């Protein structure tokens, strides 16, 4: 049985690892997004998505719809899964495996038998090809054990996920579960540590780390820098150059004059935008001096 002080040690190592491997890498990857060259642009959706998210098509809004999916999307999920496998197999002593095709080996703290584990991040982490690959790995490991006169049954081979619940298993994990034992999220950590609440303790450990950090200011600065580049390239004639609509004095003199006249009559920019069927940002770009 893993003692309490060992579990506490695991939590401390987890917090340090999360800071160093996940948060720091996330920060570095976020800072890379200051330049438009980091994005593959779909000019057909830029302005629509900006308007959909923020209600306007300003450079800042466009920057947000480019940056948010990158910093909150699948890349951080992939990074998390890869990092957690590294954490368990390298940072936590004794769980790494020398068996080809096996991610980690551990003594099950509930039935006290040794388990040979294929470990993935979550309930959607495998596809059709993965099922065949995992089964082949288990089969080869068992045949190798027989050759070496080791008694290993099929029940000793398990598929585990770092997070998720049984109700969330995709069809491929369900298929795998017909031949091998599957432990999802909380079940896996319970088997690994012998503490049923350990999964929740890991989540709470992340909450403690989150309270220490200030990523918002970094994201806001990246959005500001990117929006400046977008603004410098804005025209309505070249969508591929990251353009956002605005009134051009030389091209639309009549509208500019109309806007200024309506202002003189006391209409607000919001009322003018509605009356002329213009974007509010377009109206605000027109100065009374024009």
C-alpha positions as MATLAB code, in Angstrom:
seq = 'XXXXXXXXXXXXXXXXXXXXXXXXXXXXXXXXXXXXXXXXXXXXXXXXXXXXXXXXXXXXXXXXXXXXXXXXXXXXXXXXXXXXXXXXXXXXXXXXXXXXXXXXXXXXXXXXXXXXXXXXXXXXXXXXXXXXXXXXXXXXXXXXXXXXXXXXXXXXXXXXXXXXXXXXXXXXXXXXXXXXXXXXXXXXXXXXXXXXXXXXXXXXXXXXXXXXXXXXXXXXXXXXXXXXXXXXXXXXXXXXXXXXXXXXXXXXXXXXXXXXXXXXXXXXXXXXXXXXXXXXXXXXXXXXXX';
ca = [
       0.000    0.000    0.000;
       1.300    3.443   -0.919;
       1.670    5.476    2.318;
       0.124    8.929    2.766;
       3.468   10.705    2.613;
       4.129    9.073   -0.768;
       0.790   10.376   -2.089;
       1.643   13.857   -0.819;
       4.983   13.591   -2.578;
       3.190   12.680   -5.812;
       0.957   15.754   -5.481;
       3.941   18.036   -4.852;
       5.778   16.631   -7.857;
       2.628   16.984   -9.932;
       2.281   20.686   -9.092;
       5.929   21.372   -9.916;
       5.644   19.393  -13.155;
       2.419   21.177  -14.167;
       4.082   24.560  -13.692;
       7.234   23.637  -15.597;
       5.935   21.428  -18.395;
       2.409   22.615  -19.079;
       2.011   26.218  -17.924;
       5.446   27.378  -19.096;
       5.083   25.697  -22.496;
       1.573   27.119  -22.844;
       2.956   30.576  -22.100;
       5.764   30.187  -24.660;
       3.344   28.982  -27.332;
       0.993   31.878  -26.580;
       3.758   34.462  -26.949;
       4.508   33.115  -30.431;
       1.084   34.282  -31.608;
       2.012   37.974  -31.838;
       2.563   37.673  -35.591;
       0.047   36.942  -38.346;
       2.488   34.519  -39.946;
       1.674   32.053  -37.162;
      -1.878   31.628  -38.493;
      -3.495   30.022  -41.487;
      -6.094   32.579  -42.438;
      -9.599   31.929  -43.727;
     -10.565   35.399  -45.002;
     -14.129   34.263  -45.705;
     -14.793   33.810  -41.979;
     -12.667   36.498  -40.353;
     -15.190   39.278  -40.152;
     -18.149   36.999  -39.552;
     -16.494   35.332  -36.557;
     -15.235   38.634  -35.174;
     -18.744   40.094  -35.357;
     -20.192   36.869  -33.926;
     -17.861   36.918  -30.927;
     -17.594   40.584  -30.026;
     -20.227   42.446  -32.029;
     -17.718   44.343  -34.196;
     -14.994   43.731  -36.774;
     -12.201   45.798  -35.286;
      -8.572   44.595  -35.453;
      -8.758   43.656  -31.775;
     -11.818   41.494  -32.401;
     -10.139   39.773  -35.331;
      -7.063   39.160  -33.181;
      -9.264   37.551  -30.538;
     -10.923   35.097  -32.926;
      -7.475   34.062  -34.146;
      -5.839   33.723  -30.749;
      -8.590   32.231  -28.596;
      -8.911   28.944  -30.530;
      -5.141   28.502  -30.485;
      -4.628   29.096  -26.769;
      -7.793   27.291  -25.626;
      -8.108   24.584  -28.290;
      -6.891   21.079  -28.948;
      -3.168   21.880  -28.742;
      -3.225   22.361  -24.964;
      -5.262   19.145  -24.595;
      -2.674   17.245  -26.631;
       0.158   18.833  -24.658;
      -1.531   17.852  -21.409;
      -1.930   14.206  -22.403;
       1.670   13.877  -23.577;
       3.006   15.664  -20.501;
       0.997   13.504  -18.095;
       2.336   10.315  -19.646;
       5.832   11.719  -19.177;
       5.004   12.668  -15.587;
       3.857    9.188  -14.629;
       6.555    7.267  -16.468;
       9.573    9.476  -15.655;
       8.898   11.834  -12.752;
       7.150    9.253  -10.580;
       9.793    6.638   -9.877;
       8.850    3.007  -10.321;
       6.039    3.309  -12.888;
       8.044    3.385  -16.118;
       7.998    0.300  -18.323;
      10.786   -1.441  -20.217;
       8.272   -3.650  -22.025;
       7.800   -2.610  -25.677;
       4.284   -1.286  -26.288;
       3.558   -0.773  -22.571;
       3.470    2.796  -21.247;
       3.658    2.117  -17.511;
       3.708   -0.782  -15.056;
       2.295   -0.526  -11.554;
       1.064   -2.643   -8.678;
      -2.693   -2.241   -8.436;
      -3.341   -0.835   -4.961;
      -6.770   -2.519   -4.834;
      -6.070   -6.121   -5.868;
      -2.246   -5.908   -5.494;
      -1.484   -7.508   -8.845;
       0.987   -6.035  -11.287;
      -0.639   -4.235  -14.201;
       0.810   -3.582  -17.653;
      -0.834   -0.423  -18.870;
      -1.459    1.451  -22.086;
      -2.171    5.007  -20.918;
      -4.009    7.715  -22.876;
      -5.263   11.159  -21.927;
      -9.069   11.014  -22.175;
     -12.216    9.244  -23.381;
     -11.752   10.307  -27.023;
      -8.042    9.604  -27.208;
      -8.063    6.505  -29.452;
      -9.418    5.636  -32.882;
      -9.971    2.453  -34.914;
      -6.284    1.957  -35.712;
      -5.332    2.456  -32.060;
      -7.566   -0.434  -30.992;
      -5.682   -2.838  -33.252;
      -2.311   -1.419  -32.184;
      -3.080   -1.701  -28.469;
      -4.356   -5.260  -28.814;
      -1.227   -6.215  -30.741;
       0.994   -4.648  -28.070;
      -0.772   -6.590  -25.325;
      -0.608   -9.823  -27.314;
       3.095   -9.411  -28.048;
       3.870   -8.561  -24.418;
       2.025  -11.636  -23.208;
       3.799  -13.901  -25.717;
       7.137  -12.422  -24.645;
       6.273  -13.133  -21.019;
       5.468  -16.768  -21.851;
       8.805  -17.107  -23.617;
      10.513  -15.830  -20.468;
       8.429  -18.132  -18.236;
       6.557  -15.250  -16.624;
       2.981  -15.869  -15.554;
       0.944  -12.971  -16.910;
      -2.751  -13.297  -17.684;
      -4.823  -11.155  -20.012;
      -6.385   -9.564  -16.909;
      -3.000   -8.032  -16.100;
      -3.115   -5.877  -19.229;
      -5.166   -2.721  -18.751;
      -6.096    0.337  -20.767;
      -6.322    3.519  -18.699;
      -7.142    7.183  -19.214;
      -5.878   10.087  -17.137;
      -9.316   11.715  -17.028;
     -12.894   10.894  -18.030;
     -15.690    8.588  -16.917;
     -17.071    5.280  -18.144;
     -20.163    6.985  -19.504;
     -17.900    9.052  -21.785;
     -16.038    6.160  -23.430;
     -16.046    6.330  -27.212;
     -16.895    3.291  -29.330;
     -13.251    2.279  -29.706;
     -12.595    2.138  -25.958;
     -15.834    0.193  -25.580;
     -14.566   -2.277  -28.163;
     -11.265   -2.590  -26.300;
     -13.119   -3.159  -23.022;
     -14.642   -6.362  -24.378;
     -11.211   -8.003  -24.296;
      -9.272   -6.042  -21.671;
      -9.874   -4.196  -18.415;
     -10.402   -0.453  -18.756;
      -9.918    2.108  -15.969;
     -11.151    5.625  -16.670;
      -9.877    8.737  -14.893;
     -10.746    8.436  -11.232;
     -10.612    4.618  -11.407;
      -7.073    4.710  -12.785;
      -5.740    7.039  -10.079;
      -7.493    4.957   -7.412;
      -5.776    1.821   -8.693;
      -2.434    3.602   -8.968;
      -2.411    5.229   -5.513;
      -4.962    3.322   -3.419;
      -6.802    6.559   -2.552;
     -10.280    6.910   -4.005;
     -10.219   10.722   -3.729;
      -6.779   11.137   -5.297;
      -8.232   12.181   -8.670;
     -10.023   15.104   -6.991;
      -6.868   15.994   -5.079;
      -5.009   16.301   -8.380;
      -7.677   18.664   -9.716;
      -7.513   20.727   -6.517;
      -3.738   20.894   -6.889;
      -4.207   22.500  -10.310;
      -6.676   24.992   -8.821;
      -3.994   26.008   -6.313;
      -1.528   26.593   -9.144;
      -4.064   28.585  -11.162;
      -4.572   30.948   -8.242;
      -0.849   31.768   -8.382;
      -0.661   32.669  -12.075;
      -1.545   35.655  -14.240;
      -1.907   34.509  -17.842;
      -4.626   37.035  -18.672;
      -2.169   39.904  -18.985;
      -0.021   37.826  -21.337;
      -2.972   36.925  -23.568;
      -4.158   40.544  -23.631;
      -0.679   41.759  -24.625;
      -0.489   39.186  -27.442;
      -3.930   40.287  -28.684;
      -2.811   43.914  -28.575;
       0.382   43.216  -30.553;
      -1.409   41.094  -33.144;
      -4.201   43.649  -33.572;
      -1.588   46.329  -34.356;
      -0.250   44.242  -37.222;
      -3.783   43.573  -38.451;
      -4.623   47.274  -38.257;
      -1.520   48.211  -40.242;
      -2.655   45.991  -43.113;
      -6.327   46.838  -43.120;
      -8.162   47.561  -46.352;
     -11.442   46.276  -47.655;
      -9.912   45.387  -51.017;
      -7.480   42.680  -49.903;
      -8.930   40.140  -47.486;
      -5.834   37.973  -47.712;
      -3.810   40.770  -46.107;
      -5.880   40.578  -42.909;
      -8.078   43.564  -43.668;
     -10.996   44.976  -41.666;
     -13.674   47.336  -43.074;
     -13.242   51.076  -42.523;
     -14.247   54.238  -44.317;
     -11.663   55.543  -46.784;
     -11.797   59.330  -47.247;
     -10.694   59.227  -50.853;
     -13.105   56.420  -51.733;
     -16.227   57.382  -49.849;
     -16.276   61.130  -49.412;
     -20.049   61.354  -49.520;
     -20.548   59.020  -46.563;
     -17.958   60.896  -44.522;
     -19.654   64.214  -45.189;
     -23.035   62.700  -44.326;
     -21.735   61.347  -41.038;
     -20.349   64.742  -40.045;
     -23.569   66.539  -40.991;
     -25.651   64.140  -38.914;
     -23.322   64.697  -35.981;
     -23.895   68.425  -36.296;
     -27.617   67.730  -36.019;
     -26.934   66.023  -32.684;
     -27.211   62.381  -33.697;
     -25.032   59.889  -31.821;
     -22.639   57.565  -33.629;
     -24.968   54.662  -32.827;
     -27.939   56.477  -34.410;
     -25.867   57.421  -37.467;
     -24.656   53.851  -37.933;
     -28.247   52.594  -37.812;
     -29.535   55.290  -40.174;
     -26.783   54.763  -42.781;
     -26.613   50.982  -42.250;
     -22.937   51.190  -41.375;
     -20.806   49.387  -38.845;
     -20.422   51.451  -35.671;
     -16.624   51.181  -35.915;
     -16.766   52.695  -39.409;
     -18.685   55.696  -38.107;
     -16.309   56.195  -35.177;
     -13.359   56.364  -37.575;
     -14.757   59.512  -39.125;
     -13.507   62.640  -37.355;
     -15.370   65.937  -37.412;
     -12.334   67.516  -39.009;
     -12.650   65.340  -42.167;
];
